[in-house]
């Protein structure tokens, strides 16, 4: 799940919410690190000026990195946060 609000800044900020239902602290932190890395690698392609919060659901605990990556990219596309130049690549 994704929540997006304009922030009026020249940058976009990102937050990651992982419920205790996802797993113990080690699992939650692993999910948070993987999601953060996906966003970090796509940062130049993301439209600036938004606050974005990703909310992880329970099935993400067993997801591979590539599944997390494709889910986050799909959510960013749905929220129209990917620049047009990066969509053509």
C-alpha positions as CSV (number, residue, x, y, z in Angstrom):
1,X,0.0,0.0,0.0
2,X,1.2,3.5,-0.7
3,X,0.1,7.0,0.7
4,X,1.3,10.1,-1.1
5,X,1.0,13.8,-0.2
6,X,2.6,16.8,-1.8
7,X,5.2,18.4,0.5
8,X,6.1,21.6,-1.3
9,X,9.8,20.8,-1.1
10,X,12.3,20.3,-4.0
11,X,12.8,16.7,-2.8
12,X,10.6,13.6,-2.2
13,X,10.7,12.0,1.2
14,X,10.0,8.3,1.9
15,X,8.8,6.4,4.9
16,X,8.3,2.7,5.4
17,X,5.7,1.3,7.9
18,X,6.0,-2.4,8.7
19,X,3.5,-3.8,11.2
20,X,4.4,-6.3,13.9
21,X,2.0,-8.7,12.2
22,X,4.7,-9.0,9.4
23,X,7.1,-10.7,11.8
24,X,9.7,-10.2,14.5
25,X,12.1,-7.2,14.5
26,X,14.7,-9.0,12.3
27,X,12.1,-9.7,9.6
28,X,10.6,-6.2,9.8
29,X,14.0,-4.6,9.5
30,X,14.9,-6.7,6.6
31,X,11.7,-5.7,4.8
32,X,12.4,-2.1,5.6
33,X,16.0,-2.3,4.3
34,X,15.0,-4.0,1.1
35,X,12.2,-1.5,0.4
36,X,14.5,1.4,1.2
37,X,17.1,0.1,-1.2
38,X,14.6,-0.3,-4.0
39,X,13.6,3.4,-3.6
40,X,17.2,4.5,-3.3
41,X,18.1,2.9,-6.6
42,X,15.1,4.6,-8.3
43,X,15.4,8.0,-6.6
44,X,16.5,9.8,-9.7
45,X,13.4,8.6,-11.6
46,X,11.0,9.6,-8.9
47,X,9.2,13.0,-9.2
48,X,10.3,15.4,-6.5
49,X,7.9,17.2,-4.1
50,X,6.1,14.4,-2.4
51,X,6.0,12.6,0.9
52,X,5.5,8.9,0.3
53,X,4.8,6.2,2.9
54,X,4.9,2.6,1.9
55,X,2.8,0.3,4.2
56,X,3.9,-3.3,4.1
57,X,1.4,-6.1,4.4
58,X,2.0,-9.6,5.9
59,X,2.9,-11.5,2.7
60,X,6.0,-9.3,2.2
61,X,7.8,-11.3,4.9
62,X,8.3,-14.2,2.5
63,X,8.8,-12.1,-0.7
64,X,12.1,-12.1,-2.6
65,X,13.9,-8.8,-3.3
66,X,12.7,-8.9,-6.9
67,X,9.1,-9.2,-5.8
68,X,9.5,-6.3,-3.5
69,X,11.1,-4.3,-6.3
70,X,8.4,-5.0,-8.8
71,X,5.6,-4.2,-6.2
72,X,7.2,-0.8,-5.3
73,X,7.8,0.1,-8.9
74,X,4.1,-0.8,-9.7
75,X,2.9,1.4,-6.8
76,X,5.0,4.3,-7.9
77,X,3.7,4.0,-11.4
78,X,0.1,3.9,-10.1
79,X,0.7,7.0,-8.1
80,X,2.3,8.7,-11.2
81,X,5.5,9.3,-9.3
82,X,7.9,8.0,-12.0
83,X,9.2,10.5,-14.5
84,X,8.3,10.1,-18.1
85,X,11.9,9.8,-19.2
86,X,12.5,6.8,-17.0
87,X,9.4,5.0,-18.3
88,X,10.9,4.8,-21.8
89,X,14.0,3.1,-20.7
